[in-house]
Amino acid sequence: MKQWLMGVSCLGLMACSSGQGNVAFTAYGEDFIEKEIPASAFEDGWTVRYTKFLVKLGELKVANQEGEVAAEQAPAKVYDVHRPGPVSVAAFNDLASEEWDAVSYAIAPATDATAGNADAEDVTRMNTEGWSVYVEGTATKGAASKRFRWGFPTNTLYERCENEDIGSGVTVPKGGTETVQLTIHGDHLFFDDLQSPDAKMRFDAIAAADSTGVVGPDGEVTLDELGLVDLTTLPTNQYGTGGAGSVRTLRDFVTALVRTVGHYRGEGECSPRVR
């Protein structure tokens, strides 16, 4: 017997007999995106304030390691997690009340995404440009100020999501609703190592890239300017790639960091798979 409600299946008589419950998913950018990343968080004393942080979320799936799927929502939507949150992403009702230990979602450049909480013009631009993530903001240190407006076409599936304190996936409560937060970490764009757990946040090298372009310093750091910065010209104890041969410039490095912004229930982790 299969009963479909809002795209969700009741997976067999034994699963149904355990009772049913609901799961609500939200997206949240935390204070670092909504407010600022303070100078105290940076190794070199910069402060970063985002004015926009767009992510294209889709392919949300609640399943188990055996391959049974309790619920999924494939279409992508664009969310501006700079806006006060959390913001609702999906609500799945009448799922079997049990542990679903294989939750996954994607941040990918779908060209037919619709609006989550983002403005219609932002959604159109994200689709037209083929971006999955777009950020804009300003970094300041003393009298120095640098703007940035960066769009990325990264395609990343975040699999096997878990939180160390809560566990893998989600346990659906019988007769109740469990809320699951897809947390976006805006500080990750400024880490100085791709693998080390002791990575620091830095902006000096990014700020200095403003002088590498043909135009010269104009107060804005572009991705093209970051692409002119060879990582071998930076201090040897910074911007470690962990041996990733395709990461050669500061643009490559920041793009690789973008793939790490997706988290689960706060500080929880997923396994990012590049597509």
Stockholm file with secondary structure:
# STOCKHOLM 1.0

chainA/1-275         MKQWLMGVSCLGLMACSSGQGNVAFTAYGEDFIEKEIPASAFEDGWTVRYTKFLVKLGELKVANQEGEVAAEQAPAKVYDVHRPGPVSVAAFNDLASEEWDAVSYAIAPATDATAGNADAEDVTRMNTEGWSVYVEGTATKGAASKRFRWGFPTNTLYERCENEDIGSGVTVPKGGTETVQLTIHGDHLFFDDLQSPDAKMRFDAIAAADSTGVVGPDGEVTLDELGLVDLTTLPTNQYGTGGAGSVRTLRDFVTALVRTVGHYRGEGECSPRVR
#=GR chainA/1-275 SS CCCEETTEECCHHHHHHTCEEEEEEEEECHHHHHTCBCGGGBTTCCEEEEEEEEEEEEEEEEECTTSCEEEEECSCEEEETTSSSCEEEEEEEEEESSEECEEEEEECCCTTCEESSSCHHHHHHHHHHTCSEEEEEEEEETTEEEEEEEEECCCEEEEEEEETTTEESEECCTTSEEEEEEEBCGGGGGBSBSSCTTCCBCCHHHHHGGGSSSSCCCSEECHHHHTTCBGGGSCTTSCBCTTCTTCCBHHHHHHHHHTTCBCBTTTBEEEEEEC
#=GC SS_cons         CCCEETTEECCHHHHHHTCEEEEEEEEECHHHHHTCBCGGGBTTCCEEEEEEEEEEEEEEEEECTTSCEEEEECSCEEEETTSSSCEEEEEEEEEESSEECEEEEEECCCTTCEESSSCHHHHHHHHHHTCSEEEEEEEEETTEEEEEEEEECCCEEEEEEEETTTEESEECCTTSEEEEEEEBCGGGGGBSBSSCTTCCBCCHHHHHGGGSSSSCCCSEECHHHHTTCBGGGSCTTSCBCTTCTTCCBHHHHHHHHHTTCBCBTTTBEEEEEEC
//
